[in-house]
Amino acid sequence: MSNRQVRSNHLSLAVAVAGFAWSAAAPAQEADAAGQLQEVVVTAQRTSSAESKTPVSVAVVDGAALAAAGLERPSDIGARLPGIALGGAADGLRITIRGVSNADATDKGEGSSAFMLDGVYIARPHGQNLDFLDVERIEVLRGPQGTLYGRNTTAGVVNVISRAPTARFEGEAGAEMGKHGSRKLDAMLNVPVNEALALRAAVSASGRDSLLRNEQGTPHTLGLDRDNRSARLSARLALGSAKALLRFDRSVQRDNNDVIVPDTNFYRGIETGTPAPFDAGTSARLTNGFIAPNGVPEQGHSRRASTGLGLDLAWDLGPATLHYLGSRRRFDHDFLVNYYYRIMPGFALGVRQDFDGAYTQDSHELRLATKGSGPVSGQAGVYWFREEMEQLAVFRDLEPIGLPPYYVFPLNPAVSSSRAVFGQLTWRAVDHLRLTVGARRTEDRKSRYGATNLQGEAVFNPATDLTLPNAATLATSKTTWRLGAEFDLAPSTLLYATVSTGYKAGGFNDGCLAGTSALGVACPDMLAVPESTLVYRPETLTAHEVGLKSRFWHNRASLNLSAFRYAYDNLQLSGVAIMQGVPRFFTSNAGAASVKGLEIEAAFKPTTNGRLDATLALLDAHYLAYSPDGVHSWAGYQLDRAPRTVLTLGYEHGFILRDGRLSAGAFTRIGSDWTLGVPNQLLRYRIPGRSETELKLGYQPSNSPWSVLLRVKNLENKVEPVNIDSFGMTVPSEPRALALRVDYRF
């Protein structure tokens, strides 16, 4: 089938769905006894409100839907949400919302979307893609959220909200096994100690064999495997007019960081500068047959350990509530990975990297929010964040390009801090009209003390080895704002419009300015770089959006529409570039970009036991002005991970039997072509459009705590690149997976 035919079919399906006017409540909501759509309560505006009455583009997936669909970590949920792509790249979670993403997962990088766990910002991408554990719901806010959520939210926010202790004694346990040696055990116990105190504990253990096949001539196993352990302890305490929620969590992932295959598994003609996808079987896509000309790979490994302690405190002051949200988190990561490292067309090296990093972050927020139904409501607060990073990255096997045996990046430390003051007011101008104004002032400061070392041995020898300082400090600030209006067209129909701005902090690249020093080494004039090369500017955005949320047909159907237009300035793009004769990871400002689109979310209950969900995302996200090398223009090219059309359809139905309930469901996602760009190589990889389908079948006996579920994911068994880096290393998506799950609840 030609690309033109694929696009035509996608458009026909899109028009058909839009014409039916089915609506968009949360995909995982279930019917009540009357066959109506249940309302879901969200905290998208930092206060609890019904999703259908919240003037924000927010997609919600609840915990029950995650388990039923086998969505185990954040990288799994993107396919179910309009305008969103979440990919598990080798260097962590890659979040793209409405075509806006970020490729810099290093210590100096910042995300374009904020990832949060229970409202706490998680800074590093490789600490974000941990297994879900006892999740209540996930809220994904599309569009800039700079007023209430702060910096690094130019694209949006992903907030994973875990279940809190309740006043009910309850528990559950589940076991799962499936294809590729997948296995999982999880359990939860909730205990109300007394009227003032409730405790909750959740644990999970999961594993999976490697999805990749090794044809490198070694006995080593490869990546895309899993061996994870997670636990969380929560306590809810009521003290008069104050309520406190304390959470402690710990996750350890032991897997293999060799998750890549060469881009030649998917493309031909890379050496010509125009990669062309070709047909190949899934097994061939998932095979790493690269044999390095300069060495033998080692057994890869990875260990990620995440520990967090958080306190959420609410103190009822009568007309207002004082909220405190504080957290301390630590993330440790060490790995050995074997790279496919293409240095010129048609020729690649095998490169080994050893890595050891430690990351500690603290955050505190104090916020005062009004309550009641008066003509004016609002909230205001202060925020403080600090992250400190230490790491050592060692690259080996680069001698063929003139580097010594050890190419080393020591860092001790890199510090990122942020402080902000914010507020938002909503005025009920007349009975059905509300106006909102909000602003946030953010001040960021970064510092970095490290080096690029060219070493003959594993230990640095000052007499024979060369060190190139990496030292920089940077302070940036921005006031972001939001203006909004919302109007009740009818009791169950909301029309809203917003104008808002977003801001992502600036940063710096490897190198140093003359007169600075790092790790006791002064920056010599001959190695100094100009400030224009060392520093890149903040990324900013102005967004306009109008939306409609409606429920109709006696609350059996709903429809959410949102149309938006963004203007981006100084878009930050990253890749590897040669600086001072050695390869370094480099970020620059891309000039300007335009994003505009339309999103439709629909839900319909044709019967009490049936539910149909549909979403349609139409997107035009492209560069307005960008030259990767100062010569070639990418103006008009699509932004990465920005398909023009994505359609999802899902249907679930329950059948009441004499001795139980049988449930069946199907879900499919159909997406058009999208692109991955490697600016420093002037390469653009086209990812062909495709469909991906899931099926599930469940059964629960009458009046029984037991249930069983059978599901299959990626029925088509097709894989595609999730990410392609500057050297041609490609992370593939996952093939077909079949699993059987048994649950017990009391």
N, C-alpha and C positions, 0 to 999 in steps of 0.2 A: 504494500500500500504506500502511495506517495505521501510526502509531508503535507501536500495540499489537501489530499483526501483526509488525512488525520485531523488537520485543523478544521476542515469542513464538518467532519463528524462531531468533533468536540463542540463546535459552535451550534450545531443542530441540537445536541443534547442540552447545551446551556440554555438555548432559547426555550426549549420545551419545559425545562425546570422552572425558569423564571415565569413562564406563562401560567403555571399552576398556582403561583402565589402561596406555596407552603412556607412554613416559617422557621425561625431560629431560636428556639430555646436551647438549653444545654443538651448535647447529644445523649447524655447518659440518664436523663430524667426518666422516671417511670410513671405510669398512669396511676391515678387514684381510682377508687371504686367507681366513680361516676364516669370514667373514661375521659377525663380532662387532662390537660398538660399541667403538671405540677410546676409551681413557681420555685425558682432557685434563688437563694439569698447570696449576694456577693459582697465583697469589701473593696471593690475596685476604686472607690473614692475615699478609702480609709474609714468609712463608716458602713454599717450594714444597711443594705437596701435590696429590694427585689431587682433581679437582672432586667426585667422588662421596664423598670422605672429608672434605670441608671443611664445617664446620657454619655456613655462611653462605649466604644467598640470593644466588647469583652467576650471571649469565648471561654466556656467552662466545660471541664470534664470531671465527673465525680469519681470517687474512689472505687465504687462498685463497677463502673464502666471500665476503669483501668484494669481491674482484675479479670473481668469477663473477656476483654479483648487481648489480654496478655501483653499489655503495655507496661514494661517493667522499669523503664528509666526515661528521663526527659527526651532523649533522642528518638523515642518510639512514638511520641504523640503528634509530631508535626503533620503527618499525613492526614490526620483527622480534622484539622482546623483550617479555615480559609485564610489565605494570605500569609501562611506561616510555614517555615521549613526549619526543622531541628535535626542536625546531623551529628553523628558521633565521629568526629575526625580524630586523627591520631593524637593531636595535641589538646583534645578536650571537646566540649560541647560547642557546636557552631550554630548560633541562633540567627535566623533571618526572618524579619517581619516586614512584609510589603516591600520586598526587594532590597532591604538595607541590612548589611551584615558587617562582619569584621573578621579579618584574617590574622590578626596579631595576638597570639596567645602567650607571648613572652612576658617577662616581668614588667616590661615597660608598656604593654598594651592595655587597652581598655575596650570593653564591649560597647556595641551600639544598642544592645538591649540588656536590661538589668535582669539577672536571675536571682530570685529570692526564695528562701526557705522560711516559711512562717513570718514573712515580712522582713527578714534579715538579708541584706545584700551579700551574695557570695561572689567574691571578686575574680578568682582564677577559673578559666574555662575547664581545666582538667580536674577541678574540684566540684564541678556542677553536675556531671553526668553519673551520679550515684543512683543505686537502686531505690525505687519508691518503697516506702515503708509506712503502712497504716495511714494512707492519705485520705483526707476528707474530700478535697477537690483541688483542681488546678485552675487558676485564673490566668488567662493570657490577654493582656491589654494591648491593643494595636494602636500605634500612633504615639507621639511624644507624651511623656508623663512627667515632665520636668518640674511641675509645681509641687505635687504631693510625693513623688518618688525620687526626684533629684537628678543628678548628673548621670550620664551613660544610659539614658532612656530615650534617645532620639528615635529609635525604632519602636520601642515598647517595653513591656515588662512581662516576665514569666514568674508567677508566684505559686509555689507549691505549698499547700496548707495541710498540715497533718491534723489528725483527729485529736481532740482534747479530752481529758477525763470527763466522765459524765456521772450523774447520780444513780446510774443503773448498773447492777452487777451483770457483766456479760463477758463473753469471750468467743474466740473463733480460732480455728486452725485449718490449714490447707496444705495439700501435697500435690505436686505436679511432676509429670515426666513426659518427655517427648523426643522428637527427632534430634539428631546431632548430640545425643547424650545429655540433653537438657534435663535438669532436675531442680526442684525448688521446694523448700519447706518454710512456712511462715505461721506465726501465731500471735494472738493478742489477748490480753486479760485486762479488764477494767474493774476496779474495786472501789466502791464508795465506802470510805472508812467511817465517816460520820457526816453530819449535815454540813460541816465546814471543809472537809478534806476528801478528795477523790484522787486515786492513783491509777495510772495506766502504763502498761508495759507492752512493747511490741518487738518481735525478733524476726529475722529472715535469714535464710541461707540459700544460695542458688549457685548453680554451676552449669557449664556447657563445654563440650569439646570444641576444638578449633573448627572454624568454617572454611579454612584455607587448606589447600593441598600443596605439599612441599615437593618440588621436582628440582631442587638445587643440588642434589647429590649428597645431602647431609641427613642425619637421623633426627634432626631437630623438629619439634612441633612449632607451628606458626600461631598467629593471633586470631582475633575475633572469637576468643574463648572467654569463659567467665568462671570465677571462683570467688564469690562475694559473701560477706557476713555483715549484717547490720542489726543495730539494737537502738531502742529509744525508751527512756523512762520519763514520764510526765507526772506532774503533781499540780492539782488545782486547789487553791486555798482561799476561802472566803473569810475575811476579817472585817466584820462590820460593813462599812460602806466601800471597802476595798476588796478587789479580787486579784489574785496573783496566779499566773500560770508559769511554772518552771519546767524547762525541757532540757534533757541531756541526751545527746545522740552520739553514736560511734559507728563508723562504717570502715571496712577494710576490703579492698579489691585486690586480689592477686590474679593476674592474668599475664598475657604476653603482648608486649607493645609492637610486635612484628605484624601489624594489621594491614600492611600495604602490599600491592602488586604493581608491576610496571604499568604505565599508561598505555603501553603497546598491547596490553590485554584487551583494550577497548577501541584503540585508534590506530589508523595507518596514516602515513604522510606527515608525521610530526616534524620530520627533518625539513620539510618544505615550508613550514610555518602555518600550514592549514590542516590541522588534525581532522580526519574524517572517520566517524564511527563505522564499524563493520559488524556484521552478524557473527556471533559465536555462541557456543553453548555456555550454560551457567557454570559448568564444571571448569571449562577453560578460563572463564573470567576469574574464577576463584583460585587459580593455580599460580604459584610463584615459581617460575622456572628460570629466574635470572641467576646466571653463574658469573660471579665477579671475576674479572681478570687479575685482580690485585690482592686476593686473600680469601680466606674461608670464613663464613659466618659463624658466630657463636650462638648458643641457645639464648634466645631473648627472654626477658622477664619484665615484670612491672609490679610494683606494690604502691597502692594509694591508700592512705589512712587519713580519715577525716574525723575530727572530734569537735563537738560544739556544746556550749552551755548558754542558754538564753532565758531571759525573764521578761514576761509580758504582764504589766501591772496596770490595772484600771481602778481609779479612785473616784467614786461618785461624789461630786461637790454640789449636787442639787441641780442648778440650771446648766451645769457643764460637767464633763468628765475629763480628768487628767490622766493621760496615758504615758507610760514609760515603756520603751522597748529597748533592751540592751542585750548584747551578745559578745561572747569571746569564742573564736574559732581558730583551730590549727589544722593545717593540711600538710602532710608529708608525702613526698613522691620520689621514688627511686626506680630506675629502669636501665635496661640494656636493650638497644634496638639496632637492627641491621637494616641499613638504608640501601635503596636503589638510587644512586646519585649520578644523574646524567649531567655531564659537564660540557658536552657538545652533541649536536645531532648524530645519532647512531652510535654513541659511545658513552657508557656509564661505568662508574666505579661502585664497588661495595664499600660502604663506610659504616663503621661501628660507632655508636654513641653511648657513653655512660653518663648518667644524670643522677644527681642527688639534690633535692630541694626541700626547703622548709618555709612555710608561709603562715604567718600569724596575723589575725585581724581582730580589731575591736570596734564596736559600733554602739552608739547611744543616741536615742531620740526621745525628746520630751515634747508632748503634744497636748494641747487643750482643745477639746471639741464641744461645742454646744449641743444641747438636745432639746427636744420639744418641737412644737409645731408653730412657732412664732413666725413673724414675717421675715426675720433674718436669722440665718444659721451660718456657722462657720467653724473654722479650725485654724490653729496657728501653732508653730513649734520651732524647735531648734534641733540640729542634727550634727553629729560628730563621728568621723570614721578615720581609722588609721590601719594601714597594712604594712607589715615589714617582711621582706623576702631575703633569703639567703640561698644560694644555689651554686653548684659546680657542674658545668657541662663539658665533657671531654669527647672530642671527635678524633678518630684514628683512621688510618689508611688513606690519607690524602697526599701521600708523597708523589704520586704521578702528576699532580698539578703544581708541584714545587713547594708544597708545605712540608714542615717537619713531621715526625711521626705522631706528635700530639698537638692538636689544635684545641686550646683550652679557654673556657670562659668562666673565670671565678667571679663571684658577685657576693659582696658582703659589706653593707646590705643595700637593698633598694627599698625606699620608703615612699609610700603614697598616703597622703592625708587629705581630708576634705571636711569642711564645716559649712553649715548652711542655716539660714533662717527662712521660714516660709509661712504663708497664710493663704486662706481661700475663704471667700464670703459668697453666700447665695441669698439673694433678695427675692421674695415673692412679690413681684410688682403688682399683679392682679391675681384673681383666683386661679387662672390656668397658665400663668406665665411666670417663669423664674429666670433670673439673670445671675450669672456667676462671674466673679473676677478673682484671680489668684496670681501670686508671684512667689518666686524663690530666688534668693541670692546665694550663690555657691562660690566658695573660694577653695581652690585646689592647690596643693603643693606636692612636688615630687623631687626626689633626689636619688642618685644612683652612683655607687662606687664599686667599680669592677675593672676588668681588664680583658684584653684578648691576648693570650699568650701563645707563642710559637716555641714549643718545647721539644727537646731531643729525648727526654725521658718522662715518666709519669709524674715525677716530682720536679718542680721548677728549680732551675739552676741559674742564679743571677749572673754567673760568670759567662755562660754560653748561650742562654736563652733570651729571647726578645719579648718584651711586654709592651702592649699598646693600651694606654689607659682608656677606660670608658667612664667618664665622669661628667655629670651634668646635674643642675638643679633648675627647676622650672616652677613658676607660679602663674596660674591662670584663674580667671574668675568670669562669672557670667550671671546676669539676671534673666531668668526665664519667666514667662508669664502665660496666662491662659484667660481667654474671654469666652463665655458661653451663654447660650440662651436655650431654654427648653419650654415647649408649649404642649399642653394636653389637648390634642385634637378631639379626643373622646376619652371616657374613663379608662379605656384599655389601649389607647394609642398615644404614643409620645413622639413628638418631633423635636429634634435638637440640632444645634449648629455650634461649632467651636472654632476658634482661632488660637493656636498654641505654638510655643517655641520649645526647642530642645537643644541640649548642649552635651557634647562629649569632650572631656578634658584633652588638652594637647599633651605632647610627650617629646621624647628625644630618642635618637638613634645611637648606635655604637659610635664611639669616638670621644673627643674632648676638645675644649677650647684652650687656646694658649693661655698659660698661667694657672691652670687648674691642676689637680692631682687626684690620683685614685690609688688606694692600697699602698700608700707611701711612695708612689711613683709620679713625678711631675710630668705634665704634658709638654713634650718638646715642640718647638715651633714647626719642625719638619713633619710632625705627625698630626698637628692640630688640623681641625676641620672648621670651616666657616659656620657661623651660627645658623645660617639658612639651611645648611645640610644637617646639622646636629638636631635642630628643633623643628617639630612640625606643629601646626596651629590647631586649636580646638575645632571640632566639627559642629556646625550649627544647622538648625532647621527651623523653618516656619511652615506650619501645617494648617490647612483649612479642611474642615469636614462637616458634612451634614448627614443626619441619620434619621431613621424612622424605626420605631419598635411598636408592634401591634399584635394584639391577640383578638381572635374572632371565632365565629362558628361555635358560640357557647364555650369558649376557652378550649376548643379541641384543635385549634390551629394557631400558629404564630408566624410572624414575618418580621425579620430584621433586615434593614437596608442601610448601607453606609457608602457614601461617595466621598472621596478625599483627593486632595492635591497637595503635594509637598514641594518645597524648594530647598534643596540642600546646598550648603556652601562649605568648601574645604573638606569634602568627603575624604576620610582617611583610608588609604589603600596600602597594603603591605606585600612584600616579597623579598627574595634574596637578590642582592646586588653586590658587585665587586667594588669595595672601597679600600683605598690604600693597598691594593694588590691582593686582598683576601676577601672571601665571600662573607657577607654579613646580612642579617635580616634588617630590612630598611622599610620605613613607613614614610609616605609623603601625602600631601594634600592634593586631591584629584580635581580641584577646581569646583565645578558645579554639577548637580544632577537634578533631574525632575522625576517625580513619582506621582502617578495619578491612577485611580482605579475605582472599581465598584465591587462591593461584596454583598452577597445575598445569603441569608441563613434562614432555613425554613423547617418547620416541624408540623406534622399532621397526624391526628389519631383517627383513622377511618373507623375503627372499632375499639371497644373497651380494652382489648388485649393486643392491639396492633399499633405500631408507631412507625411513621416514615420520616426520615430526616434527609435534608438536602442542603448543600452549600454550593455556591458558585462565586469564584473570585476572578475578576477581570483586572489585569494589571499592565500598566505601561511604565516601566522604570528604566531610565536610560541616562547616560552621561550627556550633559549639555556642553561641557568643556573639559577635556582631559587628554593629555599627551603623555603616555608612559615613559617615552625616551626623549621628549622634547622635539621630536621630528614627526612621528606618526600621531594622527588624531584618532581618538576613540569616541569622539562626539557622535551621538546617535546610537551607540552600541548599548545593548541591554546590560543592566547590572547583574551581578552574579545571583544565581538561585532565584530568578524572577520570571517564572513561566507566565505567559500572557493569559492563559486560561487554565483554571483548575476546577473540576467538578467532583463533588462527592455525593454518593447516594447510599443510604442505609435503611434497612427495614428489619424490624424485630416483631415477632408474633408469639404470643403465649397460647398454648392449647391446654384446656382443662380436661384432664382425663379422670377416669373413675378412681384411680389410686394415686394421682399426683398431677404435676404440672410439667408439660414439655414446652421448652422455649427454643426458638430457632431464629437465627439472624444472619444477615448478609450485609457486607459493606464493601464499596468499591470507590477507588479514587482514580480519576482520569486526568492526567496533566499534559499540557503541551510542552514543546521543546523549551529548554532553558540552557544557561551558559555558565561555564566556569572559566574565568580569565586568569592568566598568569602574566601580569603586565611586564615584568622585567624580561620575559622571553618573547613578548609580543604574540603570545599564543592565546587562542580562544577555543575552548572545547565545547562543542554542542552536545548536550545530553538529549537524545531523542525522547519525544513524548511517549508515555506508556500508561497502562492501567495496572492497578494492584488491588487484589480482591481478598477479602477475609470472609470466612464462614464459621459459624459456631452452632452447637446443638447442646442444650442443657436439659437436665431432668432432676426434679425434686419430688420425692414421695410425699403424700399428704401427711400433714402434722409431723413431719420428720425434720430433725436438725441437719440431715445430710443432703448434699446436692452433688451432682457430677456434671462436668462440662467438657465437651470435646470441641476443639477449634483448630482451624488451619489458617495460617497467615501467608500472604504472597502466593496465592493459588497458582498464578501464572509462572512462578519460579523464575522470574527475571531479576537480574541485578543491574545496577548502574553505579557510576562513581558518586560517592558522597563528597569527596574532596580530592583535588589534584594540586600538588604543591609545585614549587619552582623547579624541582628536580625530576618531575614525572612520577613521583610516588602517589599512588592512587588508593584511596580507601574505598572498597566496594560495599554496597548495601548487602543486606542479608537475604539468603535464598528462602525457598519454601520451608515453613516450620509447622509441624503437627504436634499437638500437645493434648494430654488428658489431665484434668484437674478434679480433685475431690475436696470438698469443704465441709466443715462441721462447725455449727454455730449454736451457742446457748445464751 
